[in-house]
Amino acid sequence: MEVKNCIISDPGICGGEPVFLGTRVPLRTVLASLAEGDEPADILRSFPTLTPEHVRAAISFAAAAAVDDMPYAGCPRI
């Protein structure tokens, strides 16, 4: 499933905050949960209206957003 088919922003749902299609779960909530170290399975248990595709869409969205904001083409080596 493509991100554009998974994440919507509708002024009538959660004040226009991006949510997952067919749910009222904000994208920001899933991204924050992942950033805190929650596993996708934990997120799916906490939000039973979400699917694994929704979690992958959140990760894909974040990756695409990061590319747009990166000041350089590659990651530094550690």
OpenMM code with the backbone's topology and positions (N, CA, C; nanometers):
from openmm import Vec3, app, unit

residues = "MET GLU VAL LYS ASN CYS ILE ILE SER ASP PRO GLY ILE CYS GLY GLY GLU PRO VAL PHE LEU GLY THR ARG VAL PRO LEU ARG THR VAL LEU ALA SER LEU ALA GLU GLY ASP GLU PRO ALA ASP ILE LEU ARG SER PHE PRO THR LEU THR PRO GLU HIS VAL ARG ALA ALA ILE SER PHE ALA ALA ALA ALA ALA VAL ASP ASP MET PRO TYR ALA GLY CYS PRO ARG ILE".split()
positions = [
    Vec3(0.0846, -0.1182, 0.0000),
    Vec3(0.0000, 0.0000, 0.0000),
    Vec3(0.0890, 0.1244, 0.0000),
    Vec3(0.0582, 0.2196, -0.0841),
    Vec3(0.1364, 0.3418, -0.0924),
    Vec3(0.0987, 0.4383, 0.0202),
    Vec3(0.1968, 0.5193, 0.0610),
    Vec3(0.1735, 0.6160, 0.1676),
    Vec3(0.0548, 0.7057, 0.1349),
    Vec3(0.0456, 0.7514, 0.0110),
    Vec3(-0.0618, 0.8441, -0.0253),
    Vec3(-0.1990, 0.7805, -0.0144),
    Vec3(-0.2051, 0.6477, -0.0156),
    Vec3(-0.3316, 0.5780, 0.0001),
    Vec3(-0.3573, 0.5386, 0.1450),
    Vec3(-0.2637, 0.5643, 0.2319),
    Vec3(-0.2709, 0.5194, 0.3706),
    Vec3(-0.2884, 0.6339, 0.4700),
    Vec3(-0.2358, 0.7493, 0.4367),
    Vec3(-0.2352, 0.8631, 0.5291),
    Vec3(-0.3164, 0.9752, 0.4663),
    Vec3(-0.4115, 1.0261, 0.5430),
    Vec3(-0.4965, 1.1337, 0.4919),
    Vec3(-0.4970, 1.2501, 0.5898),
    Vec3(-0.5341, 1.3645, 0.5390),
    Vec3(-0.5541, 1.4829, 0.6217),
    Vec3(-0.6882, 1.5421, 0.5814),
    Vec3(-0.7818, 1.5401, 0.6751),
    Vec3(-0.9184, 1.5859, 0.6503),
    Vec3(-0.9567, 1.6790, 0.7645),
    Vec3(-0.9951, 1.8020, 0.7351),
    Vec3(-1.0307, 1.8959, 0.8415),
    Vec3(-1.1401, 1.8430, 0.9348),
    Vec3(-1.2202, 1.7486, 0.8883),
    Vec3(-1.3268, 1.6930, 0.9710),
    Vec3(-1.2828, 1.5778, 1.0601),
    Vec3(-1.1568, 1.5359, 1.0475),
    Vec3(-1.1040, 1.4253, 1.1283),
    Vec3(-0.9820, 1.4750, 1.2044),
    Vec3(-0.9902, 1.4731, 1.3345),
    Vec3(-0.8783, 1.5133, 1.4218),
    Vec3(-0.8221, 1.6508, 1.3840),
    Vec3(-0.9107, 1.7414, 1.3450),
    Vec3(-0.8700, 1.8783, 1.3139),
    Vec3(-0.7773, 1.8910, 1.1949),
    Vec3(-0.7766, 1.7911, 1.1069),
    Vec3(-0.6915, 1.7977, 0.9888),
    Vec3(-0.5529, 1.7387, 1.0077),
    Vec3(-0.5242, 1.6905, 1.1282),
    Vec3(-0.3946, 1.6262, 1.1526),
    Vec3(-0.3866, 1.4986, 1.0684),
    Vec3(-0.2716, 1.4669, 1.0087),
    Vec3(-0.2615, 1.3450, 0.9293),
    Vec3(-0.2925, 1.2213, 1.0137),
    Vec3(-0.3829, 1.1384, 0.9629),
    Vec3(-0.4217, 1.0137, 1.0286),
    Vec3(-0.4158, 0.9011, 0.9268),
    Vec3(-0.4268, 0.7794, 0.9743),
    Vec3(-0.4297, 0.6635, 0.8858),
    Vec3(-0.5711, 0.6425, 0.8359),
    Vec3(-0.5826, 0.6203, 0.7075),
    Vec3(-0.7118, 0.6026, 0.6423),
    Vec3(-0.7947, 0.4977, 0.7174),
    Vec3(-0.9199, 0.5326, 0.7441),
    Vec3(-1.0108, 0.4417, 0.8129),
    Vec3(-0.9954, 0.4403, 0.9628),
    Vec3(-0.9090, 0.5288, 1.0167),
    Vec3(-0.8872, 0.5348, 1.1613),
    Vec3(-0.8868, 0.6809, 1.2056),
    Vec3(-0.8766, 0.6989, 1.3348),
    Vec3(-0.8540, 0.8317, 1.3914),
    Vec3(-0.7177, 0.8347, 1.4622),
    Vec3(-0.6293, 0.7462, 1.4217),
    Vec3(-0.4955, 0.7364, 1.4822),
    Vec3(-0.4028, 0.8310, 1.4075),
    Vec3(-0.3482, 0.9307, 1.4779),
    Vec3(-0.2575, 1.0253, 1.4128),
    Vec3(-0.1239, 0.9622, 1.3726),
    Vec3(-0.0752, 1.0026, 1.2584),
    Vec3(0.0572, 0.9622, 1.2118),
    Vec3(0.1620, 0.9952, 1.3173),
    Vec3(0.1501, 1.1129, 1.3753),
    Vec3(0.2472, 1.1585, 1.4755),
    Vec3(0.2566, 1.0615, 1.5934),
    Vec3(0.1446, 1.0027, 1.6327),
    Vec3(0.1430, 0.9093, 1.7450),
    Vec3(0.2249, 0.7850, 1.7135),
    Vec3(0.2081, 0.7315, 1.5931),
    Vec3(0.2830, 0.6118, 1.5537),
    Vec3(0.4317, 0.6438, 1.5416),
    Vec3(0.4646, 0.7563, 1.4811),
    Vec3(0.6058, 0.7932, 1.4680),
    Vec3(0.6701, 0.8151, 1.6049),
    Vec3(0.5991, 0.8779, 1.6963),
    Vec3(0.6526, 0.8994, 1.8316),
    Vec3(0.6718, 0.7663, 1.9033),
    Vec3(0.5793, 0.6744, 1.8850),
    Vec3(0.5919, 0.5421, 1.9478),
    Vec3(0.7144, 0.4685, 1.8941),
    Vec3(0.7341, 0.4735, 1.7638),
    Vec3(0.8525, 0.4107, 1.7050),
    Vec3(0.9803, 0.4762, 1.7566),
    Vec3(0.9798, 0.6082, 1.7661),
    Vec3(1.0979, 0.6804, 1.8141),
    Vec3(1.1303, 0.6456, 1.9594),
    Vec3(1.0281, 0.6137, 2.0357),
    Vec3(1.0486, 0.5761, 2.1765),
    Vec3(1.0951, 0.4316, 2.1911),
    Vec3(1.0977, 0.3580, 2.0802),
    Vec3(1.1467, 0.2210, 2.0842),
    Vec3(1.0389, 0.1143, 2.0821),
    Vec3(0.9131, 0.1544, 2.0681),
    Vec3(0.8063, 0.0548, 2.0591),
    Vec3(0.8227, -0.0270, 1.9314),
    Vec3(0.7975, -0.1545, 1.9421),
    Vec3(0.7995, -0.2436, 1.8268),
    Vec3(0.6679, -0.2294, 1.7518),
    Vec3(0.6686, -0.2523, 1.6205),
    Vec3(0.5431, -0.2465, 1.5460),
    Vec3(0.4318, -0.3325, 1.6080),
    Vec3(0.4663, -0.4496, 1.6592),
    Vec3(0.3653, -0.5356, 1.7213),
    Vec3(0.3017, -0.4683, 1.8426),
    Vec3(0.3811, -0.3931, 1.9195),
    Vec3(0.3278, -0.3194, 2.0351),
    Vec3(0.2279, -0.2135, 1.9887),
    Vec3(0.2629, -0.1434, 1.8830),
    Vec3(0.1764, -0.0377, 1.8291),
    Vec3(0.0453, -0.0977, 1.7793),
    Vec3(0.0549, -0.2102, 1.7110),
    Vec3(-0.0654, -0.2747, 1.6588),
    Vec3(-0.1559, -0.3242, 1.7718),
    Vec3(-0.0962, -0.3679, 1.8821),
    Vec3(-0.1775, -0.4082, 1.9974),
    Vec3(-0.2439, -0.2867, 2.0617),
    Vec3(-0.1736, -0.1761, 2.0661),
    Vec3(-0.2279, -0.0550, 2.1281),
    Vec3(-0.3357, 0.0113, 2.0430),
    Vec3(-0.3249, -0.0050, 1.9122),
    Vec3(-0.4182, 0.0582, 1.8185),
    Vec3(-0.4720, -0.0490, 1.7239),
    Vec3(-0.5740, -0.1234, 1.7673),
    Vec3(-0.6225, -0.2366, 1.6878),
    Vec3(-0.6820, -0.1994, 1.5520),
    Vec3(-0.7092, -0.0719, 1.5272),
    Vec3(-0.7592, -0.0323, 1.3954),
    Vec3(-0.6472, -0.0201, 1.2932),
    Vec3(-0.5224, -0.0231, 1.3391),
    Vec3(-0.4085, -0.0146, 1.2476),
    Vec3(-0.3714, -0.1521, 1.1947),
    Vec3(-0.3066, -0.1506, 1.0791),
    Vec3(-0.2556, -0.2726, 1.0176),
    Vec3(-0.1037, -0.2606, 1.0043),
    Vec3(-0.0355, -0.3701, 0.9777),
    Vec3(0.1086, -0.3607, 0.9533),
    Vec3(0.1420, -0.2641, 0.8394),
    Vec3(0.0535, -0.2549, 0.7402),
    Vec3(0.0758, -0.1620, 0.6285),
    Vec3(0.0754, -0.0171, 0.6768),
    Vec3(-0.0080, 0.0137, 0.7731),
    Vec3(-0.0099, 0.1491, 0.8283),
    Vec3(0.1241, 0.1825, 0.8942),
    Vec3(0.1784, 0.0890, 0.9708),
    Vec3(0.3072, 0.1139, 1.0373),
    Vec3(0.4169, 0.1312, 0.9330),
    Vec3(0.4165, 0.0473, 0.8295),
    Vec3(0.5165, 0.0633, 0.7221),
    Vec3(0.4996, 0.1966, 0.6508),
    Vec3(0.3760, 0.2399, 0.6328),
    Vec3(0.3515, 0.3697, 0.5694),
    Vec3(0.4074, 0.4830, 0.6549),
    Vec3(0.3952, 0.4715, 0.7866),
    Vec3(0.4503, 0.5737, 0.8762),
    Vec3(0.6018, 0.5814, 0.8613),
    Vec3(0.6659, 0.4667, 0.8552),
    Vec3(0.8119, 0.4631, 0.8398),
    Vec3(0.8513, 0.5195, 0.7038),
    Vec3(0.7788, 0.4828, 0.6013),
    Vec3(0.8064, 0.5330, 0.4667),
    Vec3(0.7881, 0.6841, 0.4604),
    Vec3(0.6820, 0.7339, 0.5229),
    Vec3(0.6569, 0.8777, 0.5278),
    Vec3(0.7743, 0.9496, 0.5950),
    Vec3(0.8192, 0.8976, 0.7088),
    Vec3(0.9303, 0.9603, 0.7810),
    Vec3(1.0584, 0.9577, 0.6984),
    Vec3(1.0826, 0.8473, 0.6298),
    Vec3(1.2028, 0.8372, 0.5466),
    Vec3(1.1983, 0.9387, 0.4329),
    Vec3(1.0834, 0.9516, 0.3696),
    Vec3(1.0697, 1.0480, 0.2603),
    Vec3(1.0848, 1.1908, 0.3112),
    Vec3(1.0288, 1.2187, 0.4276),
    Vec3(1.0402, 1.3524, 0.4855),
    Vec3(1.1852, 1.3830, 0.5219),
    Vec3(1.2570, 1.2827, 0.5703),
    Vec3(1.3970, 1.3029, 0.6072),
    Vec3(1.4810, 1.3347, 0.4848),
    Vec3(1.4535, 1.2694, 0.3743),
    Vec3(1.5280, 1.2952, 0.2505),
    Vec3(1.5083, 1.4396, 0.2079),
    Vec3(1.3859, 1.4884, 0.2189),
    Vec3(1.3570, 1.6265, 0.1799),
    Vec3(1.4289, 1.7275, 0.2683),
    Vec3(1.4542, 1.6911, 0.3942),
    Vec3(1.5136, 1.7840, 0.4906),
    Vec3(1.6642, 1.7689, 0.5054),
    Vec3(1.7215, 1.6684, 0.4415),
    Vec3(1.8646, 1.6439, 0.4589),
    Vec3(1.9478, 1.7465, 0.3827),
    Vec3(2.0475, 1.8037, 0.4482),
    Vec3(2.1324, 1.9013, 0.3802),
    Vec3(2.2438, 1.8356, 0.2979),
    Vec3(2.2532, 1.7033, 0.3051),
    Vec3(2.3596, 1.6336, 0.2325),
    Vec3(2.3015, 1.5073, 0.1709),
    Vec3(2.3740, 1.4523, 0.0741),
    Vec3(2.3223, 1.3372, -0.0018),
    Vec3(2.3390, 1.2046, 0.0715),
    Vec3(2.4362, 1.1926, 0.1579),
    Vec3(2.4603, 1.0637, 0.2237),
    Vec3(2.4756, 1.0773, 0.3725),
    Vec3(2.4746, 0.9661, 0.4407),
    Vec3(2.4931, 0.9639, 0.5857),
    Vec3(2.6413, 0.9546, 0.6175),
    Vec3(2.6844, 1.0190, 0.7240),
    Vec3(2.8252, 1.0079, 0.7627),
    Vec3(2.8553, 0.8679, 0.8124),
    Vec3(2.9785, 0.8260, 0.7931),
    Vec3(3.0204, 0.6947, 0.8436),
    Vec3(3.0597, 0.7082, 0.9902),
    Vec3(3.0252, 0.6054, 1.0634),
    Vec3(3.0584, 0.6070, 1.2070),
    Vec3(3.1682, 0.5059, 1.2337),
] * unit.nanometer
topology = app.Topology()
chain = topology.addChain("A")
for resn in residues:
    res = topology.addResidue(resn, chain)
    for name in ("N", "CA", "C"):
        topology.addAtom(name, app.Element.getBySymbol(name[0]), res)
